[in-house]
Amino acid sequence: MIRRLLPLLALAIIILGVWWSGVADGLNWASLGRYQTRLTAWIADHRLIAPLVYIAAYSTATALSLPQGAVLTVSGGLLFGTVLGGALAVTGATIGAVILFLIARSALAETVAARGGKLLALVRDGLERDGFRYLLAIRLIPLLPFWLVNLAASLCGMRLLPYATATVLGIAPATFIFASIGAGIGTVLAAGGTPDLSLIFSLPVLGPLIGLAVLTLLPILWRKWRGPHA
């Protein structure tokens, strides 16, 4: 049991170390504005390795559950453009989410399963049958903390492939919206300003995302409605 908890313990120690070192505090709009010229020049000189470095940084931040996901996503659009930046952000976020998923599952799944009883069995059965649709709907609407959803899916027994697929498809729309914002805020950051990310929560943007989430859940709702009426 102790051996299975080692990955989770190591992750917790790394998270504490990152916060203590101040690295997490450096991931902010002011730093992005201060260093965007240098970053842009470095990327121009390292066109092949720069996307890999960005993916590695994003996946690490996601695995460590750092709350600066919006800054990293916007910076992807700023540095690489909407399409490439959005694709790199989706890739990094998915890799980080899978890492956290696997660590949590290996460290805690058996303990939770042993103590969860019939309630956990019901939740697990639901996720095995409809987990992809549930997770996709949650990912489409970026309201819940990303790290919390990662852990919940892992501890409820969701399989890796549906989890990763739902993550990619679910986070892509909002990620590309953030990347598109990043692609046009260079002058705002250079002037020391902060980008307005409220666009993601406006009705013209959030409405279609909610609609997609509802469409995703329709087969489940229909099946549950047909059950007592069949």
C-alpha positions in Angstrom: 0.0 0.0 0.0 2.8 2.4 0.9 4.5 1.7 -2.4 1.3 2.6 -4.3 1.1 5.9 -2.5 4.7 6.9 -3.4 3.8 8.5 -6.7 1.1 10.6 -5.1 3.4 11.6 -2.3 6.1 12.5 -4.7 3.6 14.6 -6.7 2.5 16.4 -3.5 6.2 17.2 -2.6 6.8 18.6 -6.0 3.7 20.8 -5.8 4.8 22.1 -2.5 8.3 22.7 -3.8 7.0 24.6 -6.9 4.9 26.9 -4.7 7.7 27.4 -2.2 10.2 28.3 -4.9 7.9 31.0 -6.3 7.8 29.5 -9.8 4.1 29.3 -9.7 3.8 33.0 -8.8 5.9 33.8 -11.9 3.2 32.4 -14.2 1.1 35.6 -14.4 0.1 38.3 -16.9 2.8 40.7 -15.8 5.5 38.1 -16.5 4.0 37.2 -19.8 3.9 40.8 -20.9 7.5 41.4 -19.6 9.0 38.5 -21.4 6.9 38.1 -24.5 9.5 39.8 -26.8 12.2 37.5 -25.6 9.9 34.4 -25.8 8.9 35.3 -29.3 12.5 35.7 -30.4 13.5 32.4 -28.7 10.7 30.6 -30.5 11.7 32.1 -33.8 15.2 30.7 -33.3 14.0 27.3 -32.1 11.0 26.5 -34.2 11.3 22.8 -33.8 12.0 22.5 -30.1 9.8 25.4 -28.9 6.5 23.6 -29.3 7.8 20.6 -27.4 9.0 22.8 -24.6 5.6 24.5 -24.4 3.9 21.1 -24.3 6.2 19.9 -21.5 5.6 23.1 -19.5 1.9 22.9 -19.9 1.6 19.1 -19.1 3.8 19.7 -16.0 1.6 22.5 -14.8 -1.5 20.4 -15.3 -0.1 17.4 -13.6 0.9 19.6 -10.6 -2.6 21.1 -10.6 -1.3 24.6 -10.8 -4.1 27.2 -11.3 -2.4 29.1 -14.1 -4.0 27.2 -17.0 -5.6 30.3 -18.5 -2.3 32.1 -18.6 -0.6 29.2 -20.3 -3.4 28.7 -22.8 -3.5 32.4 -23.7 0.3 32.5 -24.0 0.1 29.6 -26.5 -2.1 31.8 -28.7 0.2 34.8 -28.2 3.4 32.9 -29.0 2.2 30.3 -31.6 -1.0 31.7 -33.0 -4.6 30.5 -32.6 -4.5 27.2 -34.4 -1.0 25.9 -33.4 -1.2 27.4 -29.9 -4.6 25.9 -29.3 -3.5 22.5 -30.5 -0.3 22.6 -28.4 -2.4 23.6 -25.3 -4.9 20.8 -25.8 -2.0 18.3 -26.1 -0.2 19.6 -23.0 -3.3 19.7 -20.9 -4.3 16.2 -22.0 -0.9 14.7 -21.2 -0.9 16.4 -17.8 -4.4 15.2 -17.1 -3.5 11.6 -18.0 -0.4 11.7 -15.7 -2.5 12.9 -12.8 -5.2 10.4 -13.6 -2.7 7.5 -13.6 -1.0 8.6 -10.4 -4.3 9.0 -8.5 -5.6 5.7 -9.8 -2.5 3.7 -8.9 -2.2 5.3 -5.5 -5.8 5.6 -4.3 -8.1 3.4 -6.4 -7.9 0.2 -4.3 -8.3 2.1 -1.0 -11.4 4.0 -2.2 -12.8 0.8 -3.8 -12.4 -1.1 -0.5 -14.1 1.6 1.6 -16.7 2.9 -0.9 -19.0 0.0 -0.7 -22.2 -0.2 -2.8 -22.3 3.5 -3.5 -18.9 3.5 -5.2 -20.0 0.4 -7.1 -23.0 2.2 -8.5 -20.9 5.2 -9.5 -18.3 3.0 -11.1 -21.0 1.2 -13.1 -22.3 4.5 -14.3 -19.0 5.7 -15.4 -18.1 2.5 -17.2 -21.4 2.7 -19.1 -21.7 6.5 -19.6 -18.5 7.9 -18.3 -17.4 9.2 -21.7 -20.5 11.3 -22.1 -20.6 12.6 -18.5 -16.9 13.6 -18.7 -17.3 15.2 -22.1 -20.2 17.3 -20.9 -18.2 18.5 -17.9 -15.2 19.3 -20.0 -17.2 21.3 -22.5 -18.3 23.8 -19.8 -15.2 25.1 -18.1 -16.7 25.9 -14.7 -15.4 23.1 -12.5 -11.7 23.0 -11.5 -9.7 21.0 -14.1 -7.7 19.1 -11.4 -10.9 18.2 -9.5 -12.5 16.6 -12.6 -9.2 14.7 -13.2 -9.1 13.2 -9.8 -12.9 12.4 -9.7 -12.7 10.5 -13.0 -9.7 8.5 -11.7 -11.1 7.6 -8.3 -14.5 6.6 -9.8 -12.9 3.9 -12.0 -13.1 5.4 -15.4 -11.0 3.8 -18.1 -8.0 5.6 -19.5 -9.0 5.7 -23.2 -12.5 7.2 -22.8 -11.0 9.6 -20.2 -8.3 10.8 -22.6 -10.7 11.0 -25.6 -13.3 12.9 -23.7 -10.7 15.3 -22.3 -9.3 16.1 -25.8 -12.8 16.7 -27.3 -14.2 18.5 -24.3 -11.4 21.0 -23.7 -10.7 21.8 -27.3 -13.5 24.5 -27.9 -12.7 26.6 -24.8 -9.0 26.1 -25.4 -9.1 27.5 -28.9 -11.2 30.4 -27.7 -8.5 31.3 -25.1 -5.8 30.8 -27.7 -7.6 33.2 -30.1 -7.7 35.8 -27.3 -4.0 35.3 -26.8 -3.3 35.8 -30.5 -4.5 39.4 -30.3 -3.4 40.7 -26.9 0.3 41.4 -27.5 -0.1 45.2 -27.2 -2.3 44.8 -24.2 0.3 42.8 -22.3 3.2 45.0 -23.5 1.3 48.0 -21.9 1.0 46.1 -18.6 -2.7 45.4 -19.1 -4.6 42.2 -18.3 -6.6 40.4 -21.0 -10.4 40.2 -20.5 -11.3 36.6 -20.3 -14.9 37.1 -19.5 -15.6 36.4 -23.2 -15.6 32.7 -22.4 -18.5 33.2 -20.0 -20.6 35.3 -22.3 -23.8 33.9 -23.6 -22.7 33.8 -27.3 -19.7 31.6 -26.3 -21.0 29.7 -23.3 -24.4 29.1 -24.8 -23.2 26.8 -27.6 -20.9 25.0 -25.2 -23.9 24.3 -22.9 -25.9 23.2 -25.9 -23.2 20.7 -26.9 -23.1 19.4 -23.3 -26.8 18.9 -23.2 -26.7 17.1 -26.6 -24.0 14.9 -25.2 -26.2 13.9 -22.3 -29.4 13.4 -24.3 -28.9 9.6 -24.9 -28.4 9.2 -21.1 -31.5 11.3 -20.2 -33.6 9.5 -22.9 -32.6 6.1 -21.6 -33.4 7.1 -18.0 -36.7 8.5 -19.1 -37.6 5.4 -21.2 -36.7 3.1 -18.3 -39.9 3.7 -16.2 -42.0 4.4 -19.3 -40.9 1.3 -21.3 
